[in-house]
Amino acid sequence: MKPRFTVYASAEAVEDAFYSALRDGNLSALMDIWADDDEVLCIHPGGRRDEGLSAVRESWAEILRGGGMSIRPTQRRSFVGAALAVHHVIEAIEIRDGNTRQIIYCQATNVFIKDPMGWRMISHHASPPGEPETQAGAAPPGGLLH
């Protein structure tokens, strides 16, 4: 197991660190929240299934090449057990193009496990919303947002 510098006391703390690292464009901080396990998974909206830490790191590095993302989780629904937590969130992603500002909404499921080093993320799966009435916006068809 690789050494960790941050011990997360809750799945919520991991999730907060995840979205903070995305906003800051900090790949190192982003990867610190992931479990040290080759079975971790990440699926971006409209993207492929990235399995294992190397593939997950590579996909986030590609996404964060342009810097941080203006993203915030909303409408968190949680299931938390002794060693497993599942969060369903709506991600509000701000896209700026010159003077134009648009908010894109994605549905995401974040899964966390608790090990001797605290809580860690094992899966992030985001997709455009399936039900337009659940949010005031929709993601562009076929667009990879994150």
C-alpha positions in Angstrom: 0.0 0.0 0.0 1.4 3.4 -0.9 1.9 5.9 1.9 -0.9 8.5 2.3 -0.5 12.0 3.6 -4.2 12.7 4.1 -6.5 10.6 6.2 -10.1 11.3 5.4 -12.5 10.7 8.3 -15.7 10.4 6.1 -16.8 9.8 2.6 -18.1 13.4 2.6 -14.6 14.6 3.3 -13.2 12.6 0.4 -15.9 13.9 -1.9 -15.3 17.5 -0.9 -11.5 17.0 -1.5 -12.4 15.4 -4.9 -14.4 18.4 -6.1 -11.9 20.9 -4.6 -9.0 19.2 -6.5 -11.1 19.4 -9.8 -11.8 23.1 -9.2 -8.1 23.7 -8.5 -6.9 21.5 -11.4 -4.7 19.7 -8.9 -4.0 16.2 -10.3 -1.9 15.1 -7.3 -4.6 16.1 -4.8 -7.2 14.4 -7.0 -5.3 11.1 -7.2 -4.6 11.2 -3.4 -8.3 10.5 -2.7 -8.4 7.3 -4.7 -8.0 3.9 -3.1 -4.7 2.2 -3.8 -6.4 -0.6 -5.8 -6.2 -1.7 -9.4 -10.0 -2.2 -9.4 -10.8 1.5 -9.2 -13.1 2.7 -12.0 -13.9 6.1 -13.5 -16.4 6.8 -16.3 -16.7 10.3 -17.6 -19.9 11.5 -19.4 -19.9 10.0 -22.8 -16.4 8.5 -22.2 -14.8 5.1 -21.9 -14.5 3.0 -18.8 -11.1 3.7 -17.2 -10.0 0.9 -14.9 -7.0 0.9 -12.5 -5.1 3.8 -11.1 -2.9 4.4 -14.1 -5.9 4.7 -16.5 -7.8 6.9 -14.0 -4.8 9.2 -13.6 -4.3 9.4 -17.4 -7.9 10.3 -18.0 -7.9 13.1 -15.3 -4.5 14.4 -16.5 -6.0 14.8 -20.0 -9.1 16.6 -18.7 -7.1 18.9 -16.4 -4.6 19.9 -19.0 -6.6 23.1 -19.5 -6.7 23.9 -15.8 -9.3 23.5 -13.1 -13.0 23.1 -13.7 -15.8 25.2 -12.3 -17.8 22.3 -10.8 -19.9 21.7 -7.7 -21.9 18.8 -6.4 -25.6 19.4 -5.5 -28.5 17.3 -4.4 -26.3 14.7 -2.6 -28.1 11.5 -1.7 -26.0 9.1 0.4 -26.0 5.6 1.6 -23.3 5.1 4.2 -22.4 1.8 5.9 -19.5 0.8 8.1 -17.0 0.5 5.3 -18.9 1.5 2.1 -20.6 4.7 1.0 -22.4 5.5 -2.2 -23.2 9.1 -3.1 -25.5 10.2 -5.9 -25.0 13.9 -6.9 -26.0 16.3 -9.6 -22.8 18.1 -10.8 -23.3 21.7 -11.8 -20.4 22.4 -14.3 -19.9 26.0 -15.4 -18.7 26.4 -19.0 -17.4 29.8 -20.1 -16.9 30.9 -23.7 -15.9 34.5 -23.9 -18.8 36.4 -22.2 -21.1 33.5 -22.4 -21.7 31.4 -19.3 -23.6 28.1 -19.3 -24.3 25.6 -16.6 -24.3 21.9 -17.6 -25.7 19.3 -15.3 -24.4 15.7 -15.0 -25.6 12.9 -12.8 -22.8 11.2 -10.9 -22.3 8.3 -8.6 -19.3 8.3 -6.3 -18.4 5.2 -4.3 -16.1 5.1 -1.3 -14.6 2.4 0.9 -13.1 2.7 4.4 -9.8 1.0 5.0 -7.1 1.3 7.7 -6.0 4.6 6.1 -9.5 6.1 6.2 -12.0 6.7 3.5 -11.1 6.6 -0.2 -12.9 6.8 -3.6 -13.1 3.6 -5.6 -15.5 4.7 -8.4 -16.7 7.8 -10.1 -19.3 7.4 -12.8 -20.8 10.6 -14.4 -23.3 10.9 -17.2 -25.7 13.5 -18.7 -29.1 13.5 -16.9 -31.6 11.1 -18.3 -34.6 13.1 -17.0 -34.7 16.7 -18.2 -37.2 17.6 -15.5 -34.7 16.7 -12.7 -32.5 19.6 -13.7 -32.8 23.0 -15.4 -30.3 22.1 -18.0 -28.9 19.2 -20.1 -25.5 18.2 -21.2 -24.6 18.4 -24.9 -25.2 15.2 -26.7 -22.0 13.1 -27.0 -19.9 15.7 -25.2 -17.2 14.6 -22.8 -17.5 17.1 -20.0 -15.1 15.6 -17.4 
